[in-house]
Amino acid sequence: IFDSSLWAALLGPIPTLFIPQCFVRPTEAKKAADESKMRFAHIDGDHLTLHTIYHANQWCYDNFVNYRSLMSADNVRQQLSRIMDRFNLPRRSTEFTSRDYYINIRRALCTGFFMQVAHLERTGHYLTVKDNQVVQLHPSTVLDHKPEWVLYNEFVLTTKNYIRTCTDIKPEWLVKIAPQYYEMSNFPQCEAKRQLERIVAKLEIYSFKECLSRNHSSCPHSPPNHFKPY
């Protein structure tokens, strides 16, 4: 179920996904360009980094950011805004100072890219969810760590399988946002499935307890037993 509070959050990073690469990396200034990019880096990944530079375009030239790409992103944003207005979609923006500001953007990204997710295995490599493709984070990522779960924008095939434009996400968002896609009976055996099963079990038990606390007659007579609590 799509949370209406996330509509406005989509207007930040989404436009930057429809344009060429924002960051410029000239051959004669690669080191300076990489250092400038890291000044904009967001701890949760590439989507939020793009969101940050979208709101800091006055520093484009000094920080090796493609200004024309940002202008293209602005055009996309205006188009999306008009579409939202046409369908009377709510645009309640979260305050920038709120702790939920970036969380809402990440959750909003999951609503559109829940099929483009990878899980970090114990072996140290990532597997794409469901089709189990071995992938690596693209070298251009601003992430300085390997999140257990990442959402990605592009699958890049070169000498290796890379996922590009990645953001740290929470697995519980996935099962709440796309329960049919994350139906466990359709999943291949892997570490991601086992973790998702534990999350689904916890959510079902929590829902059962919430139902009991409200004294609803429609509550099931016993807690769900599809999965063992972990």
Phi, psi and omega in degrees: 000130184277125178285121184297339180288351183267350184303311182295328180297333180293334186288347180280290185279333187302314181303328182288349180275350183257013185234167175298169180307128182288321187278131177266137181227075182296144184304321185278356183217040183299315183296315180296321180295317179296320179294320179295319179299319183292340176291337178264354188300133175259140186300333184268000171130193192283323180299317181285335173294316176298321177299320180295314183289334176300326181264015179222040189288349179290345179258015186304307186298314183293337186244021173059042177251136182283106184296321180297324177297321179293324177294323175296320177298322179295322177296318177297319180299317179297321178296316178297321179299317180294322178296317179298319178295320182298323181261012178054040178280138182295148180229057179273102182281141173282137178301139182301329181280352181287144177294342180270358186303303181284331176299316180296324177296317181294319177294321179297320177299323180296329181295332181259337186237028183295344177272353181248073186228145177229149181242137179279119180276166180296336180286350178099356177251164179265148170240132175291143184293137178078307183268356171053045174274131177285124182222167175231155173295137180294143181303339182281354183296150176271352180296126179260012177214174179251098177297151181292323179235130177228146170259139182232155182263327184224143170257115185249122180254111174236234174287340177226166174273118180243150167247132187239150185061082188243149179221141177291128179228171178254133182297330179295333175297322184295313183289335177280320184282322184227066184298328180290318179294324181263033171289121190295335181293342180263006186263140172288157179292126179191172179297323180300317180298316182297320178291319179296324177299318179295320180294315179300318179299315179297318181295321180293319179294319178299317179297321179297316180294320177298319179297316179297321182294335177268000179056042179281131179291342182277358181295147175295155183286342180217156180296155180299143182234025179295325182226152176282133176301147182249000000 
